[in-house]
Amino acid sequence: MVNKSHILVVDDDNRIRDLIKEYLKSNDYIISTAIDVESAKKKLSHFKFDLIVLDIMMPGQNGYDFTKEFKKRDTTPIILLTAKGEVENRIKGLEIGADDYLGKPFEPKELLLRIKNIISKNTKLDLKKVHKIGDAKVDLTKMLVTIKNKVKKINSTEKKVLSEMLSNLGKTYSREQMSKITGISHQRSIDVMITRLRQKIEVSPSKPKYLQTIRGAGYVLWAE
């Protein structure tokens, strides 16, 4: 069975870039490559990738700065590669939004396992399945919620939020994380969006049982 996941590999080292490309292709991934961030941005403007493998030290904009900039508007997972294995560099990468970190030199198989782990977490939700949140039945494909014999339409932003939160039940999302998921920059607008979503999935929106606010932390979704 062919793996449809499309991965962008960004590294200015031709040998490493080609090694990763050939190894991942042999494991049935679709691979695109870029020699620097500028080239990567062009690819990202034309294609939607499932994951980015990104070298940190490159001419032009480095991997840290790109990751910080990119994660403000996109949730595509990023694995950072670097010859610097110090703990502070690893922590810095994770703090700015990277999903994982791998120091050079590394075994291609280890990179493959990390990729599989991240992609599986991001694709485990079956969009074709009708999901239950208490009394609400959520059909993400048709973008409909049925609750107490009433059918309500959800918009694309609400679909993104439900897809993310249904994939990670019990995980608390800060307003900053919600901003990345939805593309909504103003915190007040995020609060309004959550309120409207509650009106669609909760029997008592003013006393939410499933889509709850964690004071000082953010929002969390539970489902029975």
N, C-alpha and C positions, 0 to 999 in steps of 0.2 A: 504494500500500500504506500503510495507516494505521500510524503509529508508536504503539505501546502504552505508551511510557514516560510515567510520571506524575511531574510536577515540581511542587514546592511553591515558590512565589515569596513571599518575606517582605520587605516594604518598607513603611515608613510614608508614603512619598511616593506619593500616588495616581497621579500622572502617570507616574512611572517604572514602578510596579507594573502599571498598565494597558497601558503600552507593551510591556513584556516579555511579559505575558499574551497580547496579541493577536498579537505577532510569533511567539511559539512555537506558538500555536494554529494559525497559518497554515502552520506547518511540521509539522503533524500530531502535536504533543505534546498530552497531556492535562494541563491546568493547573489547579492550585488555588492560592489566594492567601491571605495573612494580613497584617494591618496591623502586627503586633508579635509578639514571641516568645510571649507568653501565648496568643494566637490560634493561632499555629503549633503549639504543644504540643497543643492540642485536636485539630487536624487530624491530627497525628502519632499520636494515641492511637486514631484510627479508620481511618487509611489507611496503607498501605505505599508510600512514594515511592521512585522510582529516583534522584532527585537533589533537592537543596535549593539554591535561589538565595537568599542571605541578606545583607541589608544589615547593616552593622556598627553604625552610629549610629542608634539608635531609642530612643524613650521606654521606660522600664521596663528589663528585662534587655537588655543590648546583644549584638550578634552574636558578639563574642569570647567572652563568658562562656557564652553558649548553646552555641557550638561546643565549647568545652572540656568542658562538662557532658555534652552529647549524645554526643560521640565516645568517652566512657568506656564506653558501653553499646551503641552502634550504629555500623555501618560505612557507612551511607548517605552517598554523596559530598556534599560541601558546596562551593559556589562563593561566596566572600565578595565583596560589593560595598561600596565605600567611596569617599568623596570624598577621602580621605587617600591620596595616592599615594606617600608616602615609603617607602623601602626597608625601614626598621625595622618599619613597620606590616605590610607584606607578609610579612616574615619571621615576625613574631609570629603572623599568621594561619596560616601553614603549620606553625609549631612546635606549635600547639595542636590540629592535626589537620585543618585545612581542606585540601581537595584542589586548589583553585585560587583565584585572586585576580584581581579585575578592578576597576580604578580608574574612578571616574566623572569626566567623562562617557565613555561607551563606545559603540561601534557595536553595535547588536543582532546583526549578523551575526557579530561576534567572539565574543559570548556564545554564540551558537548553535554555533559551531565548537568552543568549549571544552566545551560540554555534550555534543556528539556524540562528542568524543574521550574524555571520561570514561566515558560510558555504554557506548561500544563496548569499552573496556577491561574494564568490569565485566560485560559480557554475552557476551563472545566464546566462553566455554566452552559447548559443546553438551552439555547435561545428558542428552540422549537417546543420545548416543554412548557406546560402551564404550571406556574409556580404559585404555591399557596402562602399567603401572609395573613394568618388568622382566618377571617371570613372572606378575605379578598383572594380572587383568582387572577393572577397576572399573566397575560399573554404578551410577551415581549415582541413576538413576530408581528402580531396584528396591532400591537400598541394599544391594548384594551385591558381595562380592569373591570371585573364583574364582582359586585358586592351587594348583598341583600337584593338580588334580582335587578340591580341597576347596572348598566354598562357605562363606563366612563372612559374617555379617550386620554391617553398620555402623549405628551409631545416628545421630541427627540432628546431634549435635555433630561427629562424625567426618565426616559428609557436608559440613558447613559448611567444615571445615578442608581437606578434599580439593578441594572446589569452588574455594576461594580459591587454594590452592597449585598446583593443576593449571592455573589461569588465569595463574599467574605463576611458571612453572618457573624455578628458579635464583635466585629472590628469597629473601633471608633475612628471617624474621619473628621479631621479638623476643618475649619472653614477654608484654610489654605489648600488642603487636599481636594476639597469639593470644588474649589476654584479651578484647579488643574483638570479635574474630571469634566467639568461643565463648560469651562471657558468663560464663566461669569466672574468678573473682577471685583465687584462691590459686595462686601459682606452682607449688607442689608438685603441685596437682591437674592443672595443665597438663602437667607432666612425666609424670604417670601416664597421662593421656589419649594423649600422644604414644607412650608405651611400648606401650599397648594397640593403637594404630593400626599400629605397626610389626609387631606380632604377626599382623596381618591382611594386610599387603601385602608383607612381607619374607620371603624364604626363610630367612634367618638373622637374626632380630630382634635378637639380641645383637651382631651385626656388620652394622648396616644399610648397605645400598648406595645406597638411594634417599632415604629420609627421614632426613636426617642432622642431627646437632647441630653447630653452629658455635660453638665455645667462646667464651664471653663475648659472643656476638651473638644466638644464637637457633637457629631451625630452618630448613632448606631442603629442598625436594623436587626431585629429578631424575627424569627418566623417559627410557627409550630409545624 
